[in-house]
Amino acid sequence: MYGLIWRILPGPWVSKLIMALGLLVGAATLLWMFAFPAISPHMPFNDGAVEGGGPVPAEGDAPVEEPAEGEAPAEDGLVDDTADGQG
């Protein structure tokens, strides 16, 4: 196939090389701009494995509540291991 394209292009090998590179860049541009975006919704790598949503409490835990407006957020559950208690 590539040999056929090489034989069809006119001129010496230098001009054939320039025209072949131009054809290659043109084909890649057409694929990048039109073909790939058209098939992208149908490809499997667009399917996320993780569902959206909030955190799921573990069994026996209280449900996670959002702080009311103006309130400070709840502690993150980390334990302060310092002797003086100041982080």
OpenMM code with the backbone's topology and positions (N, CA, C; nanometers):
from openmm import Vec3, app, unit

residues = "MET TYR GLY LEU ILE TRP ARG ILE LEU PRO GLY PRO TRP VAL SER LYS LEU ILE MET ALA LEU GLY LEU LEU VAL GLY ALA ALA THR LEU LEU TRP MET PHE ALA PHE PRO ALA ILE SER PRO HIS MET PRO PHE ASN ASP GLY ALA VAL GLU GLY GLY GLY PRO VAL PRO ALA GLU GLY ASP ALA PRO VAL GLU GLU PRO ALA GLU GLY GLU ALA PRO ALA GLU ASP GLY LEU VAL ASP ASP THR ALA ASP GLY GLN GLY".split()
positions = [
    Vec3(0.0823, -0.1192, 0.0000),
    Vec3(0.0000, 0.0000, 0.0000),
    Vec3(0.0874, 0.1266, 0.0000),
    Vec3(0.1864, 0.1295, 0.0910),
    Vec3(0.2729, 0.2471, 0.0981),
    Vec3(0.3603, 0.2597, -0.0260),
    Vec3(0.3992, 0.1449, -0.0819),
    Vec3(0.4766, 0.1476, -0.2056),
    Vec3(0.3965, 0.2055, -0.3208),
    Vec3(0.2679, 0.1745, -0.3240),
    Vec3(0.1807, 0.2288, -0.4278),
    Vec3(0.1708, 0.3811, -0.4151),
    Vec3(0.1540, 0.4290, -0.2928),
    Vec3(0.1482, 0.5747, -0.2707),
    Vec3(0.2804, 0.6383, -0.3129),
    Vec3(0.3919, 0.5758, -0.2792),
    Vec3(0.5236, 0.6297, -0.3141),
    Vec3(0.5415, 0.6365, -0.4657),
    Vec3(0.4942, 0.5340, -0.5355),
    Vec3(0.5078, 0.5334, -0.6817),
    Vec3(0.4155, 0.6350, -0.7493),
    Vec3(0.2985, 0.6617, -0.6903),
    Vec3(0.2025, 0.7543, -0.7508),
    Vec3(0.2476, 0.9001, -0.7343),
    Vec3(0.3169, 0.9316, -0.6245),
    Vec3(0.3601, 1.0697, -0.6015),
    Vec3(0.4615, 1.1112, -0.7085),
    Vec3(0.4439, 1.2311, -0.7652),
    Vec3(0.5351, 1.2746, -0.8719),
    Vec3(0.6644, 1.3347, -0.8162),
    Vec3(0.7666, 1.3379, -0.8997),
    Vec3(0.8898, 1.4078, -0.8662),
    Vec3(0.9976, 1.3172, -0.8105),
    Vec3(1.1131, 1.3783, -0.7780),
    Vec3(1.2244, 1.3013, -0.7190),
    Vec3(1.1917, 1.2618, -0.5749),
    Vec3(1.2790, 1.1839, -0.5141),
    Vec3(1.2506, 1.1284, -0.3823),
    Vec3(1.2341, 1.2356, -0.2748),
    Vec3(1.3032, 1.3505, -0.2889),
    Vec3(1.2908, 1.4580, -0.1893),
    Vec3(1.1488, 1.5144, -0.1900),
    Vec3(1.0955, 1.5414, -0.3072),
    Vec3(0.9591, 1.5948, -0.3129),
    Vec3(0.8576, 1.4877, -0.2733),
    Vec3(0.8857, 1.3615, -0.3058),
    Vec3(0.7978, 1.2525, -0.2627),
    Vec3(0.7942, 1.2434, -0.1101),
    Vec3(0.9110, 1.2606, -0.0481),
    Vec3(0.9183, 1.2543, 0.0974),
    Vec3(0.8384, 1.3679, 0.1606),
    Vec3(0.8526, 1.4884, 0.1074),
    Vec3(0.7792, 1.6035, 0.1608),
    Vec3(0.6284, 1.5838, 0.1431),
    Vec3(0.5873, 1.5359, 0.0264),
    Vec3(0.4447, 1.5131, 0.0031),
    Vec3(0.3917, 1.3990, 0.0889),
    Vec3(0.4725, 1.2940, 0.1085),
    Vec3(0.4291, 1.1825, 0.1932),
    Vec3(0.4130, 1.2277, 0.3381),
    Vec3(0.5060, 1.3106, 0.3863),
    Vec3(0.4926, 1.3642, 0.5228),
    Vec3(0.3699, 1.4541, 0.5342),
    Vec3(0.3422, 1.5335, 0.4311),
    Vec3(0.2228, 1.6173, 0.4312),
    Vec3(0.0954, 1.5348, 0.4347),
    Vec3(0.0932, 1.4258, 0.3569),
    Vec3(-0.0231, 1.3364, 0.3601),
    Vec3(-0.0402, 1.2721, 0.4971),
    Vec3(0.0703, 1.2335, 0.5582),
    Vec3(0.0656, 1.1726, 0.6912),
    Vec3(0.0129, 1.2707, 0.7956),
    Vec3(0.0630, 1.3929, 0.7927),
    Vec3(0.0162, 1.4954, 0.8864),
    Vec3(-0.1307, 1.5278, 0.8607),
    Vec3(-0.1702, 1.5357, 0.7347),
    Vec3(-0.3101, 1.5621, 0.7015),
    Vec3(-0.4029, 1.4525, 0.7491),
    Vec3(-0.3631, 1.3270, 0.7296),
    Vec3(-0.4452, 1.2146, 0.7755),
    Vec3(-0.4559, 1.2126, 0.9276),
    Vec3(-0.3436, 1.2376, 0.9962),
    Vec3(-0.3469, 1.2404, 1.1430),
    Vec3(-0.4354, 1.3539, 1.1939),
    Vec3(-0.4289, 1.4699, 1.1287),
    Vec3(-0.5120, 1.5834, 1.1693),
    Vec3(-0.6598, 1.5526, 1.1504),
    Vec3(-0.6948, 1.4934, 1.0377),
    Vec3(-0.8352, 1.4571, 1.0151),
    Vec3(-0.8849, 1.3569, 1.1189),
    Vec3(-0.8019, 1.2573, 1.1499),
    Vec3(-0.8412, 1.1607, 1.2528),
    Vec3(-0.8578, 1.2289, 1.3878),
    Vec3(-0.7612, 1.3129, 1.4251),
    Vec3(-0.7615, 1.3784, 1.5558),
    Vec3(-0.8806, 1.4730, 1.5721),
    Vec3(-0.9151, 1.5442, 1.4650),
    Vec3(-1.0195, 1.6465, 1.4748),
    Vec3(-1.1610, 1.5906, 1.4554),
    Vec3(-1.1773, 1.4855, 1.3769),
    Vec3(-1.3117, 1.4389, 1.3431),
    Vec3(-1.3395, 1.2950, 1.3852),
    Vec3(-1.2522, 1.2023, 1.3519),
    Vec3(-1.2810, 1.0608, 1.3769),
    Vec3(-1.2744, 1.0262, 1.5259),
    Vec3(-1.1673, 1.0646, 1.5936),
    Vec3(-1.1538, 1.0285, 1.7344),
    Vec3(-1.2634, 1.0890, 1.8219),
    Vec3(-1.2990, 1.2174, 1.8071),
    Vec3(-1.4107, 1.2694, 1.8875),
    Vec3(-1.5444, 1.2003, 1.8559),
    Vec3(-1.5633, 1.1551, 1.7321),
    Vec3(-1.6892, 1.0898, 1.6954),
    Vec3(-1.7023, 0.9522, 1.7607),
    Vec3(-1.5914, 0.8791, 1.7742),
    Vec3(-1.5992, 0.7453, 1.8324),
    Vec3(-1.5722, 0.7438, 1.9830),
    Vec3(-1.5296, 0.8540, 2.0402),
    Vec3(-1.4953, 0.8605, 2.1818),
    Vec3(-1.6084, 0.8177, 2.2750),
    Vec3(-1.7340, 0.8587, 2.2528),
    Vec3(-1.8401, 0.8148, 2.3443),
    Vec3(-1.8640, 0.6640, 2.3429),
    Vec3(-1.8196, 0.5953, 2.2405),
    Vec3(-1.8446, 0.4525, 2.2287),
    Vec3(-1.7296, 0.3664, 2.2802),
    Vec3(-1.6224, 0.4280, 2.3255),
    Vec3(-1.5061, 0.3528, 2.3696),
    Vec3(-1.5213, 0.3135, 2.5166),
    Vec3(-1.4700, 0.1962, 2.5563),
    Vec3(-1.4892, 0.1487, 2.6933),
    Vec3(-1.4095, 0.2254, 2.7978),
    Vec3(-1.3021, 0.2977, 2.7591),
    Vec3(-1.2242, 0.3681, 2.8607),
    Vec3(-1.2956, 0.4915, 2.9126),
    Vec3(-1.4131, 0.5255, 2.8597),
    Vec3(-1.4910, 0.6360, 2.9131),
    Vec3(-1.5853, 0.5911, 3.0237),
    Vec3(-1.5962, 0.4609, 3.0475),
    Vec3(-1.6825, 0.4090, 3.1526),
    Vec3(-1.6060, 0.4116, 3.2843),
    Vec3(-1.6536, 0.4928, 3.3776),
    Vec3(-1.5868, 0.5003, 3.5068),
    Vec3(-1.6191, 0.3786, 3.5918),
    Vec3(-1.5235, 0.3364, 3.6705),
    Vec3(-1.5444, 0.2217, 3.7577),
    Vec3(-1.5975, 0.2644, 3.8931),
    Vec3(-1.5899, 0.3923, 3.9250),
    Vec3(-1.6310, 0.4422, 4.0547),
    Vec3(-1.7581, 0.5239, 4.0376),
    Vec3(-1.8589, 0.4909, 4.1148),
    Vec3(-1.9842, 0.5648, 4.1118),
    Vec3(-1.9695, 0.6920, 4.1948),
    Vec3(-2.0416, 0.7945, 4.1588),
    Vec3(-2.0399, 0.9175, 4.2362),
    Vec3(-2.1249, 0.9023, 4.3610),
    Vec3(-2.1159, 0.9967, 4.4484),
    Vec3(-2.1955, 0.9918, 4.5703),
    Vec3(-2.1105, 1.0245, 4.6907),
    Vec3(-2.1752, 1.0364, 4.8010),
    Vec3(-2.1067, 1.0711, 4.9243),
    Vec3(-2.0451, 0.9499, 4.9907),
    Vec3(-1.9805, 0.9724, 5.1048),
    Vec3(-1.9183, 0.8617, 5.1771),
    Vec3(-2.0252, 0.7699, 5.2368),
    Vec3(-1.9950, 0.6422, 5.2365),
    Vec3(-2.0870, 0.5447, 5.2926),
    Vec3(-2.0377, 0.5105, 5.4323),
    Vec3(-2.1218, 0.5312, 5.5360),
    Vec3(-2.0770, 0.5007, 5.6718),
    Vec3(-2.0607, 0.3496, 5.6910),
    Vec3(-1.9627, 0.3141, 5.7710),
    Vec3(-1.9412, 0.1733, 5.8025),
    Vec3(-2.0544, 0.1241, 5.8910),
    Vec3(-2.0668, -0.0055, 5.9012),
    Vec3(-2.1738, -0.0640, 5.9810),
    Vec3(-2.1570, -0.0235, 6.1272),
    Vec3(-2.2622, 0.0288, 6.1873),
    Vec3(-2.2578, 0.0715, 6.3265),
    Vec3(-2.2187, 0.2171, 6.3440),
    Vec3(-2.1717, 0.2838, 6.2406),
    Vec3(-2.1358, 0.4250, 6.2493),
    Vec3(-2.2595, 0.5111, 6.2328),
    Vec3(-2.2537, 0.6299, 6.2883),
    Vec3(-2.3621, 0.7258, 6.2695),
    Vec3(-2.3526, 0.7819, 6.1282),
    Vec3(-2.4642, 0.8201, 6.0703),
    Vec3(-2.4589, 0.8778, 5.9355),
    Vec3(-2.3795, 1.0078, 5.9344),
    Vec3(-2.3173, 1.0349, 5.8210),
    Vec3(-2.2377, 1.1557, 5.8047),
    Vec3(-2.3324, 1.2735, 5.7861),
    Vec3(-2.3137, 1.3770, 5.8676),
    Vec3(-2.3981, 1.4952, 5.8573),
    Vec3(-2.3134, 1.6141, 5.8154),
    Vec3(-2.3685, 1.6951, 5.7284),
    Vec3(-2.3019, 1.8176, 5.6859),
    Vec3(-2.3236, 1.9242, 5.7932),
    Vec3(-2.2230, 2.0101, 5.8194),
    Vec3(-2.2428, 2.1167, 5.9184),
    Vec3(-2.3410, 2.2209, 5.8647),
    Vec3(-2.4180, 2.2793, 5.9583),
    Vec3(-2.5122, 2.3838, 5.9192),
    Vec3(-2.4340, 2.5079, 5.8782),
    Vec3(-2.5010, 2.5993, 5.8122),
    Vec3(-2.4355, 2.7201, 5.7646),
    Vec3(-2.3834, 2.8003, 5.8837),
    Vec3(-2.2579, 2.8405, 5.8765),
    Vec3(-2.1971, 2.9180, 5.9835),
    Vec3(-2.1260, 2.8328, 6.0866),
    Vec3(-2.1485, 2.7033, 6.0885),
    Vec3(-2.0820, 2.6151, 6.1842),
    Vec3(-1.9477, 2.5696, 6.1294),
    Vec3(-1.8572, 2.5381, 6.2200),
    Vec3(-1.7276, 2.4840, 6.1799),
    Vec3(-1.7465, 2.3376, 6.1411),
    Vec3(-1.6703, 2.2884, 6.0453),
    Vec3(-1.6826, 2.1473, 6.0082),
    Vec3(-1.6416, 2.0577, 6.1236),
    Vec3(-1.6952, 1.9377, 6.1253),
    Vec3(-1.6660, 1.8418, 6.2317),
    Vec3(-1.5203, 1.7986, 6.2234),
    Vec3(-1.4686, 1.7513, 6.3364),
    Vec3(-1.3309, 1.7014, 6.3393),
    Vec3(-1.3197, 1.5817, 6.2467),
    Vec3(-1.1998, 1.5586, 6.1951),
    Vec3(-1.1813, 1.4503, 6.0993),
    Vec3(-1.1546, 1.3160, 6.1658),
    Vec3(-1.1534, 1.3101, 6.2982),
    Vec3(-1.1356, 1.1841, 6.3679),
    Vec3(-0.9910, 1.1491, 6.3956),
    Vec3(-0.8980, 1.2391, 6.3660),
    Vec3(-0.7583, 1.2117, 6.3937),
    Vec3(-0.7293, 1.2328, 6.5413),
    Vec3(-0.6385, 1.1525, 6.5942),
    Vec3(-0.6032, 1.1600, 6.7352),
    Vec3(-0.4772, 1.2437, 6.7492),
    Vec3(-0.4768, 1.3356, 6.8471),
    Vec3(-0.3598, 1.4189, 6.8720),
    Vec3(-0.2660, 1.3435, 6.9653),
    Vec3(-0.1489, 1.3047, 6.9155),
    Vec3(-0.0544, 1.2250, 6.9921),
    Vec3(0.0487, 1.3093, 7.0653),
    Vec3(0.0445, 1.4401, 7.0534),
    Vec3(0.1456, 1.5226, 7.1191),
    Vec3(0.1137, 1.5356, 7.2665),
    Vec3(0.2175, 1.5576, 7.3450),
    Vec3(0.2015, 1.5640, 7.4899),
    Vec3(0.1266, 1.6891, 7.5331),
    Vec3(0.1481, 1.8009, 7.4671),
    Vec3(0.0851, 1.9239, 7.5102),
    Vec3(-0.0534, 1.9450, 7.4476),
    Vec3(-0.0910, 1.8602, 7.3537),
    Vec3(-0.2234, 1.8688, 7.2935),
    Vec3(-0.2383, 1.9774, 7.1882),
    Vec3(-0.1280, 2.0320, 7.1395),
    Vec3(-0.1353, 2.1392, 7.0402),
    Vec3(-0.0717, 2.0943, 6.9093),
    Vec3(-0.1354, 2.0030, 6.8417),
    Vec3(-0.1051, 1.9592, 6.7084),
    Vec3(0.0285, 1.9231, 6.6725),
] * unit.nanometer
topology = app.Topology()
chain = topology.addChain("A")
for resn in residues:
    res = topology.addResidue(resn, chain)
    for name in ("N", "CA", "C"):
        topology.addAtom(name, app.Element.getBySymbol(name[0]), res)
